[in-house]
Amino acid sequence: MRGLYRYLSPFSPDQSGAVSVLYELGGMIVVCDAGGCAGNICGFDEPRWSRTRSAVFSAGLRDMDAILGRDDRLLGKLGDAIEACDPAFVALVGTPVPSVIATDYQALCHVVEKRFGIAAIWIDTTGMDLYERGEAKAYRAILALVERGRRDAEGGVPTPAAALHESLAERDGGTCDVGVWGATPLDLPAADSAAALSARLSSRGLASATYGMGAGLPAFLHALETPRLLATSPAGYLVARQIARKSGAELEVGLALGGDDPASAALDGSIGALASSLGHASSALVVHQQVLANEVRARLAARSGARVDVASFFRMDEGLMREGDLYLKGENEFVELVRSRGYELVVADGLFGRALRGTGVLLAPLPHFAVSGEVLAPASELGFLAGLAEAERL
């Protein structure tokens, strides 16, 4: 039965992806729910919650408050929170109930800006899609806010967005060499991955801005002018590709691994160990977010000579797919794929092993926070890459 998961846990939904992008930008994030969605985001889908402060609120509305359109209650709470937090902007993040009743987020944002004099955006997430869709929507909303502020400021229109733009301009650090898109804790190997990626680029003489994880809101001022773009996940690739088409920027895809940096050495060591278990006539499957999976696939195929396919339950961009790659629509499809193609090796989050018990396949651990959260999360990126070698026969 499609949609029935007997072994896998629920994946991170789109509102979690949106909050992941907004988390470090200095805004006030309001999850328009009764409390459950915000609790899941902070308790399970946002590893920075226990280490870094951010203004993430639940609207705390009962279902009937939302259904009957009691927006005055939400606005009253927003006013109190804005006064207490003094955020740079307000972001309304959608959840299932307001999605079902077609809440007019645009009207709410208009009222917030008029009443409280602060820039407001909305992310039309529904709780029914997966996290990468929410990430892309959040990126677009922030870019639209910055451009709206720039346009109003240049036109002399005194709007909250213009005031925000002028405030950001006072902290403007200028254009960097590389803009990194799609780097969030839900996509990257570990909590230190964004800093490690920035360090790798810096070692090559490139100054970078990691949008949403490391770079703050002022970095978005020049996001459309950056000469080089690096997409580290499918959501990042979707947004970066749109920017590149307009600006003519050079677009690359990957995690900036290469050379003699420790991360690349750790990955090569693990790949070497896995390759020794495969022959030229063998086949392997890598399951993760598409960009990271492609990094593993390229190295494993080169070292072993085996056929290596990529599959994912999350967005699969056709431009990054090869023959044999597959977008997975459910748990049964994943199990059937492994059985029907006879893969000797599966490189995937350890949670997927629960669905493959008894198949005899070799499973190499590739944790994905959007799948297993803190349960299997590695302590560091180096630990993540080195851990690939610890394969288990199921």
Backbone torsions as a table, in degrees:
resi	resn	phi	psi	omega
1	MET	NA	121.5	-179.9
2	ARG	-66.2	134.9	-180.0
3	GLY	94.4	-11.5	177.4
4	LEU	-92.3	118.8	-179.5
5	TYR	-111.5	113.4	-179.6
6	ARG	-93.3	-25.9	-174.5
7	TYR	-115.1	-31.5	-174.5
8	LEU	-94.6	148.8	176.6
9	SER	-86.0	164.8	177.3
10	PRO	-62.0	138.8	177.9
11	PHE	-82.0	162.6	179.6
12	SER	-62.0	127.7	-177.9
13	PRO	-83.8	177.7	-172.7
14	ASP	-64.7	-32.4	179.0
15	GLN	-66.9	-30.5	176.4
16	SER	-67.4	-39.9	176.8
17	GLY	-63.2	-39.8	179.0
18	ALA	-63.9	-46.3	179.9
19	VAL	-64.4	-34.3	179.7
20	SER	-60.6	-39.7	177.9
21	VAL	-71.4	-39.3	-174.4
22	LEU	-81.4	-15.2	-165.3
23	TYR	-54.3	-40.8	-173.6
24	GLU	-102.6	14.1	-171.7
25	LEU	-94.6	0.9	175.3
26	GLY	82.9	10.1	177.8
27	GLY	-92.9	174.2	174.2
28	MET	-102.1	113.7	-175.1
29	ILE	-95.7	118.7	-178.5
30	VAL	-113.1	110.6	177.9
31	VAL	-84.4	116.2	-172.6
32	CYS	-80.8	78.0	-176.1
33	ASP	-144.0	-176.0	177.3
34	ALA	-92.1	-6.5	178.9
35	GLY	136.5	-29.7	-175.1
36	GLY	-68.8	-44.5	-178.1
37	CYS	-65.3	-43.7	178.7
38	ALA	-63.8	-37.2	177.7
39	GLY	-64.4	-39.5	177.7
40	ASN	-66.6	-40.6	-179.7
41	ILE	-60.9	-53.4	-175.1
42	CYS	-75.5	-30.8	-176.9
43	GLY	-85.3	-26.8	-172.5
44	PHE	-128.7	-33.9	-170.8
45	ASP	-105.3	-1.2	-177.8
46	GLU	-128.8	93.5	-176.8
47	PRO	-66.5	-19.0	179.3
48	ARG	-75.3	-12.5	-174.6
49	TRP	-59.3	-34.4	-177.7
50	SER	-85.9	-6.3	-175.9
51	ARG	-122.6	-26.5	-172.2
52	THR	-131.0	138.8	-179.4
53	ARG	-80.1	142.9	173.3
54	SER	-156.9	148.8	-177.8
55	ALA	-88.5	84.5	178.0
56	VAL	-109.6	118.6	-177.1
57	PHE	-120.1	151.7	166.2
58	SER	-96.6	139.6	176.7
59	ALA	-64.3	-23.4	176.5
60	GLY	63.1	31.0	-177.8
61	LEU	-92.7	135.8	171.6
62	ARG	-70.0	157.2	-179.6
63	ASP	-53.8	-42.0	-177.3
64	MET	-68.7	-29.9	175.7
65	ASP	-62.6	-42.7	-179.9
66	ALA	-70.5	-45.0	-176.5
67	ILE	-64.3	-38.6	-178.1
68	LEU	-87.1	3.7	174.9
69	GLY	68.5	38.5	179.8
70	ARG	-83.1	65.4	-176.6
71	ASP	-66.9	-20.7	179.6
72	ASP	-62.3	-33.4	178.8
73	ARG	-68.4	-42.9	177.6
74	LEU	-63.7	-44.5	-178.4
75	LEU	-64.8	-35.9	177.6
76	GLY	-63.6	-43.3	177.8
77	LYS	-65.9	-39.9	178.9
78	LEU	-60.7	-43.2	-180.0
79	GLY	-60.5	-44.0	179.4
80	ASP	-64.2	-42.1	-178.0
81	ALA	-69.4	-39.2	179.0
82	ILE	-62.4	-41.9	179.5
83	GLU	-64.2	-35.5	-177.7
84	ALA	-79.2	-33.7	-171.8
85	CYS	-99.0	-29.4	-174.1
86	ASP	51.1	59.0	-177.0
87	PRO	-78.4	166.2	178.0
88	ALA	-74.0	-32.6	179.9
89	PHE	-159.7	171.6	176.0
90	VAL	-116.2	134.7	176.8
91	ALA	-122.9	121.1	176.5
92	LEU	-94.7	123.0	-176.8
93	VAL	-110.9	124.2	-175.2
94	GLY	-76.2	154.1	177.2
95	THR	-137.8	-179.3	-172.1
96	PRO	-58.1	-48.1	-174.1
97	VAL	-62.9	-52.7	177.8
98	PRO	-62.1	-26.5	176.7
99	SER	-67.8	-44.1	-178.0
100	VAL	-64.8	-37.7	-177.2
101	ILE	-93.1	6.6	175.3
102	ALA	59.9	51.4	176.1
103	THR	-57.4	135.4	-178.8
104	ASP	-86.3	84.7	-178.6
105	TYR	-63.7	-35.5	-179.2
106	GLN	-62.1	-42.2	178.4
107	ALA	-65.2	-41.3	178.3
108	LEU	-61.1	-42.7	179.1
109	CYS	-64.6	-38.1	177.7
110	HIS	-61.9	-42.7	179.4
111	VAL	-66.2	-42.2	179.0
112	VAL	-59.1	-45.0	-178.9
113	GLU	-66.6	-39.9	-179.8
114	LYS	-69.2	-43.7	-173.3
115	ARG	-79.9	-38.7	-172.4
116	PHE	-110.9	-6.3	176.6
117	GLY	66.1	33.3	-179.6
118	ILE	-130.4	140.8	-179.5
119	ALA	-62.7	141.4	-177.7
120	ALA	-137.0	142.2	176.3
121	ILE	-132.5	164.0	174.1
122	TRP	-131.8	149.3	176.7
123	ILE	-117.3	113.6	-173.0
124	ASP	-83.7	57.0	173.8
125	THR	-77.5	156.8	-174.5
126	THR	-121.4	-12.9	-174.6
127	GLY	80.5	-2.8	-178.9
128	MET	-103.5	-14.3	178.1
129	ASP	-101.6	174.3	-179.4
130	LEU	-93.5	168.8	-165.1
131	TYR	-59.1	-33.4	-174.4
132	GLU	-66.1	-28.2	177.0
133	ARG	-69.2	-38.7	176.9
134	GLY	-66.7	-36.7	177.1
135	GLU	-60.4	-49.1	-178.8
136	ALA	-61.2	-41.0	179.5
137	LYS	-65.3	-38.9	179.7
138	ALA	-67.5	-42.7	177.0
139	TYR	-58.0	-46.4	-178.7
140	ARG	-63.6	-39.3	-179.2
141	ALA	-65.1	-41.1	178.7
142	ILE	-67.1	-43.6	177.8
143	LEU	-61.1	-41.0	179.0
144	ALA	-65.4	-38.6	178.2
145	LEU	-63.5	-46.0	-179.5
146	VAL	-63.6	-42.1	179.7
147	GLU	-68.7	-36.2	176.3
148	ARG	-63.7	-41.9	178.0
149	GLY	-64.5	-40.1	178.5
150	ARG	-63.1	-45.3	-178.7
151	ARG	-63.0	-44.5	-179.6
152	ASP	-66.9	-40.8	-179.6
153	ALA	-65.1	-42.5	179.6
154	GLU	-69.1	-29.0	178.9
155	GLY	-87.6	-0.9	179.6
156	GLY	71.9	24.1	179.4
157	VAL	-92.7	117.8	-174.4
158	PRO	-79.8	76.9	179.5
159	THR	-107.5	162.8	175.0
160	PRO	-57.8	-35.3	178.5
161	ALA	-65.4	-38.5	177.7
162	ALA	-65.5	-40.4	178.3
163	ALA	-63.9	-39.6	177.6
164	LEU	-63.3	-43.8	179.9
165	HIS	-60.0	-43.3	179.9
166	GLU	-65.6	-36.6	177.1
167	SER	-66.0	-41.7	178.9
168	LEU	-67.0	-37.0	-179.0
169	ALA	-61.5	-29.6	178.5
170	GLU	-68.9	-21.9	178.8
171	ARG	-110.1	18.8	-175.2
172	ASP	-65.2	124.7	178.1
173	GLY	-97.1	2.7	178.6
174	GLY	86.4	177.4	-179.5
175	THR	-77.3	136.8	176.9
176	CYS	-96.8	178.4	-179.3
177	ASP	-81.3	-38.2	-174.9
178	VAL	-133.7	130.2	173.1
179	GLY	-102.9	122.3	-175.9
180	VAL	-101.1	122.0	-176.7
181	TRP	-115.1	140.6	176.0
182	GLY	87.0	12.6	179.7
183	ALA	-90.6	97.0	176.9
184	THR	-130.7	162.8	178.1
185	PRO	-60.8	-21.7	179.8
186	LEU	-76.8	-17.5	-176.7
187	ASP	-110.2	-37.3	-172.1
188	LEU	-81.9	161.9	-176.7
189	PRO	-59.4	-42.1	-174.1
190	ALA	-153.3	175.2	-176.1
191	ALA	-63.1	-27.9	-178.6
192	ASP	-94.0	7.9	-173.7
193	SER	-66.4	-39.0	-179.0
194	ALA	-63.8	-43.5	178.5
195	ALA	-66.3	-38.9	179.3
196	ALA	-66.3	-39.7	178.4
197	LEU	-64.1	-43.9	177.5
198	SER	-60.8	-39.3	179.5
199	ALA	-66.8	-37.4	177.9
200	ARG	-63.4	-42.0	178.5
201	LEU	-67.7	-39.0	179.4
202	SER	-62.8	-37.1	179.4
203	SER	-64.9	-17.9	177.2
204	ARG	-98.9	10.4	178.2
205	GLY	80.3	22.7	-176.9
206	LEU	-115.2	122.1	173.8
207	ALA	-83.3	134.4	-173.9
208	SER	-129.7	159.9	172.5
209	ALA	-126.4	118.1	-179.9
210	THR	-96.8	97.6	-171.6
211	TYR	-67.6	118.0	177.0
212	GLY	95.4	-11.1	178.2
213	MET	-149.8	82.8	-178.3
214	GLY	121.5	-45.9	178.3
215	ALA	-93.4	134.7	179.5
216	GLY	-86.7	-173.6	-176.7
217	LEU	-60.1	-38.7	180.0
218	PRO	-57.1	-28.1	-179.3
219	ALA	-63.5	-24.7	-179.5
220	PHE	-71.6	-14.2	178.9
221	LEU	-57.3	-35.8	-176.6
222	HIS	-113.2	19.5	-176.2
223	ALA	-62.4	-30.0	-178.3
224	LEU	-89.3	-1.1	-178.1
225	GLU	-112.7	-3.5	-177.1
226	THR	-66.2	130.1	-175.1
227	PRO	-70.8	-24.7	-179.9
228	ARG	-129.8	139.9	180.0
229	LEU	-124.2	139.4	177.6
230	LEU	-124.0	120.8	178.7
231	ALA	-101.8	123.2	-176.3
232	THR	-105.3	0.5	-179.4
233	SER	-157.0	166.1	178.9
234	PRO	-58.2	-40.7	178.0
235	ALA	-64.5	-41.4	177.9
236	GLY	-64.1	-38.2	179.1
237	TYR	-65.9	-39.9	179.6
238	LEU	-60.5	-46.4	-178.2
239	VAL	-73.0	-46.0	-177.9
240	ALA	-62.9	-36.6	179.5
241	ARG	-64.8	-39.2	177.7
242	GLN	-65.4	-40.0	178.1
243	ILE	-65.8	-44.0	-178.0
244	ALA	-61.8	-37.0	179.6
245	ARG	-64.1	-33.9	-179.5
246	LYS	-83.5	-39.4	-173.0
247	SER	-96.5	-18.4	-176.5
248	GLY	80.3	13.3	-179.5
249	ALA	-67.2	152.1	176.0
250	GLU	-75.7	128.9	-176.1
251	LEU	-112.8	127.2	175.5
252	GLU	-121.8	157.2	-179.8
253	VAL	-127.6	130.0	178.5
254	GLY	147.8	-165.8	-177.7
255	LEU	-117.1	19.3	178.8
256	ALA	57.4	32.2	176.7
257	LEU	-84.9	141.1	179.6
258	GLY	157.3	167.8	-179.6
259	GLY	72.7	-146.2	-176.4
260	ASP	-110.2	24.6	179.2
261	ASP	-70.0	154.3	-175.8
262	PRO	-57.6	-38.3	-178.4
263	ALA	-64.1	-44.9	179.8
264	SER	-64.4	-39.2	178.8
265	ALA	-64.8	-40.9	179.2
266	ALA	-64.6	-41.9	179.2
267	LEU	-65.9	-42.7	179.5
268	ASP	-62.3	-38.4	178.4
269	GLY	-62.8	-43.7	179.4
270	SER	-67.8	-41.5	179.9
271	ILE	-63.2	-38.1	177.6
272	GLY	-60.5	-41.5	178.9
273	ALA	-65.4	-40.1	179.3
274	LEU	-70.5	-39.5	-178.3
275	ALA	-61.9	-31.3	-179.1
276	SER	-65.8	-19.2	179.7
277	SER	-91.3	-3.8	-177.8
278	LEU	-116.4	146.1	173.9
279	GLY	-106.7	176.8	-178.2
280	HIS	-65.2	-23.9	-179.3
281	ALA	-94.1	4.0	-177.1
282	SER	-84.6	172.4	177.0
283	SER	-141.3	150.3	-179.0
284	ALA	-139.9	157.9	179.4
285	LEU	-127.2	132.4	176.1
286	VAL	-113.0	126.2	-178.0
287	VAL	-122.0	116.0	178.2
288	HIS	-171.7	-167.2	169.1
289	GLN	-68.5	144.8	-163.5
290	GLN	-57.1	-40.6	-175.8
291	VAL	-67.3	-47.9	178.9
292	LEU	-65.4	-39.1	178.9
293	ALA	-62.0	-38.3	178.7
294	ASN	-65.5	-34.6	176.9
295	GLU	-61.8	-46.2	-180.0
296	VAL	-66.7	-43.4	-178.7
297	ARG	-57.7	-47.3	-176.3
298	ALA	-59.3	-43.3	-178.0
299	ARG	-74.1	-39.2	-179.4
300	LEU	-67.0	-41.5	179.3
301	ALA	-65.9	-40.0	-179.1
302	ALA	-66.6	-38.2	-177.2
303	ARG	-80.0	-32.4	-173.2
304	SER	-102.9	-25.8	-174.6
305	GLY	77.7	2.1	-179.2
306	ALA	-81.1	163.2	172.4
307	ARG	-80.0	126.7	-177.9
308	VAL	-124.3	121.1	178.4
309	ASP	-104.7	160.1	176.8
310	VAL	-121.4	136.2	175.3
311	ALA	-137.7	155.3	179.6
312	SER	-156.4	147.9	172.2
313	PHE	-82.2	-8.2	-177.6
314	PHE	-108.4	178.4	-173.2
315	ARG	-49.3	131.2	174.8
316	MET	-118.8	110.2	-180.0
317	ASP	-79.6	129.4	-176.9
318	GLU	-59.3	-33.1	-179.0
319	GLY	-67.6	-17.7	-179.9
320	LEU	-107.5	3.6	-177.9
321	MET	-92.5	153.9	171.9
322	ARG	-120.2	167.3	177.8
323	GLU	-58.4	129.4	-177.9
324	GLY	101.6	-16.9	177.3
325	ASP	-72.4	154.4	-173.3
326	LEU	-149.0	137.5	169.5
327	TYR	-88.0	122.9	-176.2
328	LEU	-90.1	132.4	-178.2
329	LYS	-103.3	-7.0	-179.7
330	GLY	-174.6	170.1	-177.8
331	GLU	-62.0	-44.9	-178.9
332	ASN	-61.7	-37.4	179.6
333	GLU	-64.8	-36.1	177.8
334	PHE	-64.8	-47.8	-179.4
335	VAL	-63.5	-43.0	-179.8
336	GLU	-64.8	-37.0	178.4
337	LEU	-60.7	-47.3	-178.9
338	VAL	-63.8	-42.8	-178.3
339	ARG	-69.4	-45.8	-173.3
340	SER	-70.5	-33.4	-178.7
341	ARG	-92.8	-8.6	174.5
342	GLY	63.5	42.8	179.5
343	TYR	-64.4	133.6	174.4
344	GLU	-80.1	-28.8	-175.4
345	LEU	-134.6	133.2	172.3
346	VAL	-120.9	125.1	177.4
347	VAL	-105.8	108.2	-171.8
348	ALA	-161.8	169.4	173.8
349	ASP	-55.2	138.9	-177.7
350	GLY	-57.6	-23.8	179.6
351	LEU	-63.3	-30.5	179.1
352	PHE	-66.7	-21.5	178.8
353	GLY	-60.9	-26.9	179.3
354	ARG	-62.7	-29.7	-179.6
355	ALA	-86.1	-8.8	-175.3
356	LEU	-114.2	9.2	180.0
357	ARG	-58.3	133.8	178.4
358	GLY	89.4	-3.7	-179.7
359	THR	-83.6	-17.8	-178.1
360	GLY	78.9	4.3	-179.3
361	VAL	-74.6	152.7	176.0
362	LEU	-90.6	123.9	-178.1
363	LEU	-108.7	121.2	174.5
364	ALA	-101.8	129.1	-172.8
365	PRO	-73.9	126.8	176.3
366	LEU	-134.0	78.1	-173.4
367	PRO	-57.2	141.9	177.6
368	HIS	-130.4	114.2	-172.8
369	PHE	-60.0	-33.1	179.8
370	ALA	-68.7	-11.8	-179.9
371	VAL	-102.3	-54.8	-172.6
372	SER	-113.5	-3.4	175.6
373	GLY	59.5	-142.7	-176.8
374	GLU	-71.4	-15.5	-175.3
375	VAL	-58.2	-43.8	-177.4
376	LEU	-117.8	11.5	-176.0
377	ALA	-66.2	131.1	178.1
378	PRO	-75.6	157.9	-179.7
379	ALA	-73.8	-26.4	-177.3
380	SER	-153.1	166.0	178.0
381	GLU	-64.8	-39.8	178.2
382	LEU	-61.9	-40.1	176.6
383	GLY	-63.8	-38.5	177.7
384	PHE	-61.0	-48.3	-175.7
385	LEU	-71.6	-39.3	178.7
386	ALA	-69.5	-31.4	-177.9
387	GLY	-67.4	-15.4	178.3
388	LEU	-56.5	-31.2	-175.5
389	ALA	-72.1	-13.6	-174.3
390	GLU	-86.2	63.3	-176.3
391	ALA	-75.7	151.8	-178.0
392	GLU	-131.2	136.8	176.8
393	ARG	-83.3	124.7	-175.7
394	LEU	-91.9	NA	NA
